[in-house]
Amino acid sequence: MVMASMSSGSESFRLCVFDLRRGQNEGQELDKILFFYPPDLTFSTQLSVIGLSEGLITFTRLFSPEAACEVIEAERHSHVFYEAESDIWMVMVVEKNKEIEAIWRVDALRRMLKEVHSLFVMFHGSIRALLEKEQTGGLIRSHLYPFITDYLNDLFVGKKLQLPSFRETLKERGTVQMLTLARDAALEVQSLVGVLDSCVGIVRCHSVILFHDLLVSTTLSPDDTVDLFTFSVMRLTTNAQSSGMSSWSYLRKGSTLSQITSRSTSAQLLGSTDPLPSGNGNNAARVIRPLQHEKWSKGKVGFLVTDIWGKDATPTIWLQQTQERVYLLTYQYKSLTLVLLVPTPAIVNGELDISFVKHQVIENASAKILKVEEKLSKGWGGENAYHVSGYRYLLVDNDMEISRASPPGKVATLAKESLLALNQLREEVDSEKSRTKVERDMEISIRAKNNAWVIARITRGKELYMALEKASETLLDATDSVQRFSNRYCSGSFSMD
Amino acid sequence: MTSDSSSSPSSSDTEFADPNPSTDPGTNSERVQSQLESMNLSEPSEVSDGSHTDYGGGDDDDDAPAEVALSNANEGGFTNGRVVREDLAETSGEEGREASLRAEHPVEMEAGEEPPSPTSSGYDGERGSSGGATSTYKADDASEDEIREANGDGDTASQHEAAWLPGKRHVHEDDASISWRKRKKHFFILSNSGKPIYSRYGDEHKLAGFSATLQAIISFVENGGDRVNLVKAGKHQVVFLVKGPIYLVCISCTDETYDYLRGQLDLLYGQMILILTKSIDRCFEKNAKFDMSPLLGGTDAVFSSLVHSFSWNPATFLHAYTCLPIQYALRQAAGTILQEVCASGVLFSLLMCRHKVISLAGAQKASLHPDDLLLLSNFVMSSESFRTSESFSPICLPRYNPQAFLHAYVHFFDDDTYVMLLTTRSEAFYHLKDCRIRIEAVLLKSNILSMVQRSIAEGGMRVEDLPIDRRLRQKASSTNNQGQDTGGPDRLRDISVGTGGPFGLWHFIYRSIYLDQYISSEFSLPVTSHRQQKSLYRAYQKLYASMHDKGLGPHKTQYRRDENYTLLCWVTPDFELYAAFDPLADKAMAIKMCNQVCQRVKDLENEVFLQGASPFSW
C-alpha cells in the first residue's frame, strides 16, 4: 500500500504532548513538555513548537472561547491540535510535500492523536491522574515516551513514517469494522456471549469477539469497543500475531519494526541518555509497555500470553464507561479471537482465580467456540468479502462508531485524481460537520476533471462516501447508482429522493 | 489561583500565573506574545535569564510596566499605554509630516511626475465624508456587524434590515471589549513592525497591542522558515496574508471558505495599493517603523464599502465583471465613442452605472483586470467627493501596474452613471475634460442616459421570465414533483408562484470565461431579504471554491443539496453556471432548467454582455 511517508528525525514529523497548567513561570517552561517526538530535538526547538501552540491556543480563545485552536495551516507544515484532556494538548506537526504524496485530511491526522490517547487511557488511566499522582511529571513522561513511541513504530515502514494520506480517504480511523453474520451464526454467537458473560459466576464479564480483523460481537459501550477493537487488531488477532503477513487493516502498516523498537528501548526507556529535564527521570519503577511488539504468543490452553505486564501477570485495562479496571484475557481459536474482561473485584486470589476463570471458559465455552468458528469460517468471504462491484465506498455510522469500506486492494485501483477529489470532498464535509455540530442532511456529487464521480451523503449520523469511475455516467446515473447501493446495503438510509 | 501580579516586576510573570486564560479578558493578547517570545529560545539556559528575542516593533510591549497591564486588566481590558503614546507622538513627528505632505501633494510618492492640474480634488480630505448616496443598495451587514449571540448562531438573531452605511462603526471598541471580540468578521492591515494601519472595527491606535500580537504570530512562524496561512478554531478562521512589509489578517466566523477570505484580503490589499501604489514598500525600507495609517486618512468609507461588497457582489469571488443590460446598438454607440477617446491618448475609458459596466475601451494592448475594475468602481462609488464635481485623482491599478499612479478623471452624469478616463499623464485634465464633453454629447444624442435609467428600473434577467420548453412542461406534469395535481396551462404559473422560477429555480449566475463577464439573475421569491441573499452568495462562494480547488483544477459538475438549497454548478471551457433551486427540486428537472438558462443567456448575450471589447489577456 502506498502512503505518505516521511523520514523520521528530520523536520517532517513532530508530535508533542504538553500541559498548559505546568511551567507557567519563566525558566520553568520545560516543565510543560510531557512528550516530544523526535526526542533528540533541542529543547529550544521543542519549546518553540510548544510556544507557538500555546500562543495560538490563547489567541484563538479571545474570539472563540468555546473551541480553541484546532489547526494551523502554514505554507510548508500543518499543525494539528487535539485537546486530549482539559489543558492537556497533543499537537502533531507534519510537513506538506506533494511529491511524496503528503496530502491528507486534517481530521484523519487528528483521529490518530485521539486514538493514541484513548489507548493510553485504556491501559494507564488519564494523563491528568498520573500527573496528580506524581507532580514532577516524571511518572507520566516515563509512561508516555514508550507508549507513543511504540504506537508510532507501527507507522514505520523501514525508516519512513507513513501517515494516513489521501490514499486512505476511504477509511475511518476510530471506528469498528463489523462482520456481517448470517442468522444462524448470530444465534450461535449470542449463545456464546451468554456463556462468557457468566463464566465468573455472579459478576458479569464483558466480552469482545473478533473474527480475523472484524468485530463479531461486543458487550462494551461503543467507545470502549473502539479502543479494545483497535488494540486487538494491532496486537491480538491472528493477523496481528503472524507478523510479516500483509495487513489489510489501516491499524497495521509495515511489518518491519525491529530497527525502531531497539532504538526506542535503548535510548528512551532505559534512561541512559534520558532526554527529560533532570529531576524528572523516575526510572526506578518498571514501566509497562502495552504496545510493545511481538510480545504476545499463544499459550498451551489457547489463551494468549505475554510478559509485558511481568512474568505470568495478567494484563488489566481501564473501561471508560464503567470506570472500572478489568483483567484482559484473550482466547484464540483459529481465526477467532475472544477477549474476556473480568472485573478486578471478582479476582480475589490473583493468578489462581485467573486460572480458574480460564478453566471455566474452556470447560463451558469450548464447544460453542468451535461451533461459532465453524459457522463463521463457512460464511467467510475473505478479504474482499465487502467489495461491491463497480463501487469504491466508505460507510460510517457515527452513533455506533462503525464503518465499512471497500477492501484496500480495490480502492487502490482508483485513479489518483479520483482519490484526491474524494479527499478534498471529505475535507469539505469535515469542516461543515465541525461548524454546525448538529446533524444535518447533505448530498454532494462532484464530477471531477477525470470524469469520475465523487459523492458524499450525510444523513442522520450516517455518512456515505463513494467514488465511481465509469466515465459515461451522468449525474442521474450516478444518483441511481447511489440509490441502488443505499437500498441494497444500507436499508435505504441514503435515499434522498 | 491568581498570583500576586501587583508585585510582579515582569508582565509575563503576571500572565503566566493565570491558569485559565480563556476567562481572563484582559491580558490575553499580551499573553500570546509572551508565550511566543518566551518560547523562542536558542538554548535552554536562556530560559533562566529571561531574555527575549527581538521581533522588531512587536516587542515594544515587553517593557510595558506591569502596572499598566494590571490597571487595564482591572478595567477588564488591555491596552498598552506606551505604544499608544508612541503612535500619537509619531503622527505629529516625521511621518506625520510625510503624511501631511502627501495630503497636499498627492503625487509625491510617484516617481518623476508633475503635480496634478489645479482643479484636481486629489486627496483633499473630502473622501472621508461620503454620505448615504452610495448606499443605493439596500443592505445590511447586520449579521456581521451585530454581535453574535452568546450561545448561538447570529444568523437567526436578527431579521431586520437596516440600510447599510459606509464608514467605520464601533470606533469606541478595542480588543478588550467583549462586543469587539464577538464581531463576526474582522479585517486588519498592519505593518511588519506591528503598527496598525486599518481595522474594520475599533480604533486602530487602541489596537496597537493586538496588532503587535498578530505581527508576533506571523514573524514567529516566519522565523521557523515557514509562513502561516490559516488558523482554525471552532467556527473561527484566522487568515493571514503577507504582502511585503504589509500584513493583512482576517478573523471570521462567517462560514466562508479559506480561499475566499484570502481573496478578500487580497482585494483589501489591492484597494490600498489603488490609493497609495506599491511604492509604499519603499517607505518601509527606509524606516521599518513607518506609520502609514495617516496616508489612508479618510478612506474608511472605501474599505468599509469594499468589505460590504464581499457579501453582495459576486465579482469579488468570480473575478469577472458584470454589465448593465442594454440594447446592443446603444452599447455599441457608447463603445465607439469610448474607443475614439482611447485613440486620443487615454489609457482606459469606462462608462459605468454604479458597479456595472455600460461600455469600456482600452488603448492598444492595454487590458483591464476585473479585480481592478471592481476596486476602481468601489473607490469611486464610495467616495462622495467624486459626485460633487468632476474630479482628477491619482489612482493605481494594482493588477495593471502596482508600482505607478495613473490619473483618473471621473464625472457623474447623474446619480448612477459616470465616466472614468484613465491616463498616465498628470497634465491631461483639460484633454480628459474635452473627451468627457464629447462622450456626453454622444450619450445625450443617442438617449443612452435615459435608457440606462430604464434598465435600472427594469432590472436584469429574472428566473420567472425564463421561457419553458414545452417538453419540460409535459415532463413536469408527469413527474408531479411540485405536488400539483392537475396539468393545464395555468400549471406553469402555479409552479412559479412563491418559488421563484420554473421547477424551483431560485437564482443563477452565468459567467462567460472568454469575456470575463458574468450575469446574475435578479433575486426572486423566496430569496428576498438581504440576509437570504447573503446566505445564497455564501453558498455560491463555497461551491465556487469547491469547484476550483487549486491542486485539482476545476471539476466539471457539482450537485449539492442541503436543507437550504439545491445547487448545481457546471464548468465548461466556455462558461460556468451556478444555479440555486428549492431544496426539494427534482434533480432531472433542475438539470434541464440549467440547460434552458444557458440557452437563454446565449440568446440574450448581445444585450447582457459587452461584446467585442478588447480581449483581456493577462
Interface residues (C-beta under 8 A of the other chain):
Chain A: L20 R21 Q24 N25 E26 G27 Q28 E29 L30 T42 F43 S44 L47 S48 I50 G51 L52 E54 G55 L56 I57 T58 F59 T60 R61 L62 F63 S64 P65 E66 A67 A68 C69 E70 V71 I72 E73 A74 E75 R76 H77 D87 K98 I103 E417 L420 A421 Q424 L425 E428 S434 R435 R440 D441 M442 E443 I444 S445 I446 R447 A448 K449 N451 L475 L476 T479 M496 D497
Chain B: S10 S12 D13 F16 A17 D18 P19 P21 S22 N28 S29 R31 V32 Q33 Q35 L36 E37 S38 M39 N40 L41 S42 E43 P44 E46 V47 S48 G50 D175 R181 T213 A216 I217 F220 V221 G224 G225 D226 R227 V228 N229 L230 V231 K232 A233 G234 K235 H236 V238 I251 C253 D255 Y258 K542 S546 M547 D549 G551 L552 G553 P554 H555 K556 T557 Q558 Y559 R560 R561 D562 E563 K587 A588 I591
